[in-house]
């Protein structure tokens, strides 16, 4: 039995995995969606430096999980990639779902594809938080109006301190047994840092013909990919 720990990206909480979790559990595995500090049902929990990495590591250790498959989507690939190196032999696999990946000393802000200044300005304009996108921002991502409405209704501002948190790697990413899921409607090719990791023996690429939020647009297919990545 694998134990999936699922971490959604910016603005989202554990609820984002509601349509993925049942398939994992029906296949006989543990599935634990995790809300990070400062988001969703944990909005009242302060998020500081390395808080999101600790959230993940402490969940694994608190529940004494083994054969762990860490799943990080979008922003959360950064804390998940760091946590993967810290849970030792509890780790079975990491799945990065259309996500950023951590680089030592760099943060989500510093590697933001539209430029750090733009994201820093957005945080400053919203009291240090990253405001959730509006419904009009989801065009071309393979989402129905109903799915977009669900996202917008559940999203919460993302604490900027976590976005600017420099990554601390205790294990090189290339050593991790990993699958990278590229969602093609959000760009046909992985970013250069991910492409370099995919040249290694331990990383594998899987493509999905959908947008950046496959847990909403194609939850059944995403669950199938997760089970396959875990070797089940």
C-alpha positions in Angstrom: 0.0 0.0 0.0 1.2 3.5 -0.9 0.5 6.6 1.1 -0.2 9.5 -1.1 0.3 13.0 0.4 -1.3 15.5 -1.9 -0.4 19.2 -1.8 -2.2 21.7 -4.1 -0.7 24.9 -5.5 -1.2 28.5 -4.6 -4.6 29.7 -3.2 -5.8 26.1 -2.7 -6.3 23.7 0.2 -6.9 20.0 0.7 -10.4 20.4 -0.8 -8.8 20.7 -4.3 -8.1 17.0 -4.3 -11.7 15.9 -3.5 -12.2 14.3 -6.9 -8.8 12.5 -7.0 -8.7 11.0 -3.5 -11.6 8.5 -3.9 -9.9 6.7 -6.8 -6.7 6.4 -4.8 -8.5 5.0 -1.8 -10.6 2.6 -3.9 -7.4 1.2 -5.3 -6.4 0.3 -1.7 -4.0 3.1 -0.8 -3.9 5.9 1.7 -4.6 9.3 0.4 -4.1 12.4 2.6 -4.7 15.8 1.0 -2.9 18.5 3.0 -3.7 22.1 3.5 -0.6 24.3 4.0 -0.3 27.0 6.6 -2.1 30.2 5.9 -4.4 28.8 3.3 -8.0 27.5 3.1 -9.0 25.9 6.4 -5.6 26.9 7.9 -5.8 30.6 7.1 -5.4 31.4 10.8 -2.1 29.5 11.0 0.8 31.9 10.4 3.1 31.0 7.5 6.8 31.8 8.0 10.1 30.7 6.6 10.1 26.9 5.7 6.6 26.6 7.2 5.2 24.8 4.2 8.1 22.3 4.1 7.6 21.6 7.8 3.8 21.1 7.2 4.6 18.3 4.8 7.4 16.6 6.8 5.4 16.8 10.1 2.3 15.3 8.5 4.4 12.3 7.3 6.1 11.9 10.6 3.0 12.5 12.8 1.1 9.7 11.0 4.2 7.5 10.8 3.7 7.1 7.0 5.8 4.7 5.0 5.9 4.1 1.2 5.1 7.8 0.8 4.2 9.3 -2.6 4.5 13.0 -2.3 2.5 14.9 -4.8 3.1 18.6 -5.4 1.1 20.8 -7.8 2.2 24.2 -9.2 3.8 26.3 -6.4 3.8 23.3 -4.0 6.4 21.5 -6.0 8.9 23.8 -4.2 8.1 22.7 -0.6 7.3 19.1 -1.7 10.7 18.8 -3.5 12.4 20.0 -0.3 10.3 17.8 2.0 11.1 14.7 -0.2 14.7 14.9 0.8 13.9 15.2 4.5 11.7 12.2 5.0 14.5 9.7 4.2 13.5 6.1 3.5 9.8 6.9 4.1 9.8 8.2 0.5 8.8 6.0 -2.3 8.2 8.5 -5.1 7.6 12.2 -5.9 5.1 13.4 -8.5 5.4 17.0 -9.6 2.1 18.1 -11.3 2.8 20.9 -13.7 4.8 22.4 -10.9 7.8 24.6 -10.1 10.8 22.7 -8.7 13.1 24.0 -5.9 16.6 25.3 -6.6 18.9 25.9 -3.6 18.7 29.5 -2.4 16.0 30.4 -4.9 12.3 31.0 -4.2 9.0 30.9 -6.2 9.3 34.7 -6.5 12.9 34.7 -7.7 12.1 32.2 -10.4 8.7 33.5 -11.4 8.4 33.2 -15.1 6.9 36.7 -15.6 9.7 38.2 -13.6 10.2 38.7 -9.8 9.3 42.4 -9.9 5.9 41.7 -11.2 5.0 39.2 -8.5 6.6 41.3 -5.8 4.4 44.2 -6.9 1.3 42.1 -6.8 2.1 41.0 -3.3 2.8 44.5 -2.1 -0.6 45.7 -3.6 -2.4 43.0 -1.6 -0.9 43.4 1.9 1.7 40.7 1.4 -0.6 38.2 -0.1 -1.1 36.9 -3.6 -4.7 37.5 -4.6 -6.5 34.5 -6.2 -7.2 34.8 -10.0 -10.6 35.9 -11.2 -12.8 33.7 -13.3 -11.7 35.5 -16.5 -8.1 34.4 -15.9 -8.8 30.7 -16.6 -9.3 30.9 -20.3 -7.7 28.0 -22.3 -7.1 25.8 -19.3 -9.7 23.1 -20.1 -12.0 24.0 -17.2 -15.8 24.2 -17.4 -17.6 27.2 -16.0 -18.7 25.1 -13.0 -15.1 24.0 -12.3 -13.9 27.6 -12.5 -16.7 28.7 -10.2 -15.7 26.0 -7.7 -12.0 27.2 -7.8 -12.9 30.9 -7.3 -15.3 30.1 -4.5 -12.7 28.0 -2.6 -9.5 30.0 -3.3 -7.9 32.1 -0.5 -5.1 34.7 -0.7 -1.7 33.0 -0.7 0.8 34.2 2.0 3.7 36.0 0.2 6.3 35.0 2.8 6.1 31.4 1.5 6.5 32.5 -2.1 9.7 34.4 -1.2 11.1 31.6 0.9 14.6 30.4 -0.4 14.7 26.7 -0.9 17.0 24.5 1.3 17.8 21.2 -0.3 19.3 18.4 1.7 19.2 16.0 -1.2 19.8 16.8 -4.9 16.5 16.7 -6.9 18.1 14.5 -9.5 18.5 11.7 -6.9 14.7 11.6 -6.2 12.6 8.9 -7.8 10.3 11.3 -9.6 7.6 11.7 -12.2 6.9 15.1 -13.8 3.4 15.6 -15.2 3.3 18.3 -17.9 -0.1 19.8 -18.6 0.1 20.7 -22.3 -2.6 23.5 -22.4 -0.3 25.4 -20.0 2.7 25.1 -22.3 4.0 22.4 -24.5 7.4 22.0 -23.0 8.7 21.7 -19.4 10.8 24.6 -18.1 14.6 24.4 -18.6 15.2 23.4 -15.0 12.7 20.5 -15.3 14.0 19.5 -18.7 17.5 19.1 -17.2 16.2 16.9 -14.4 14.4 14.8 -16.9 17.7 13.8 -18.6 18.5 11.9 -15.4 17.8 8.2 -14.9 15.4 8.7 -12.0 13.0 11.2 -13.6 10.1 10.4 -16.0 7.9 12.7 -18.0 4.1 12.2 -18.4 2.0 14.5 -20.4 -1.7 15.4 -19.9 -3.8 17.1 -22.6 -5.4 19.5 -20.2 -4.6 22.8 -18.3 -2.7 23.7 -15.2 -5.3 22.4 -12.8 -5.9 18.7 -13.7 -7.4 17.8 -10.3 -10.4 19.8 -11.5 -10.4 19.3 -15.3 -9.3 15.6 -15.4 -9.3 14.1 -11.9 -9.8 10.5 -13.1 -6.9 10.6 -15.5 -4.7 12.3 -12.9 -5.5 9.6 -10.3 -4.5 7.0 -12.9 -1.2 8.7 -13.5 -0.5 8.9 -9.8 -1.2 5.2 -9.3 1.0 4.4 -12.2 3.8 6.6 -10.9 3.6 4.8 -7.6 4.0 1.5 -9.4 0.5 0.2 -8.5 
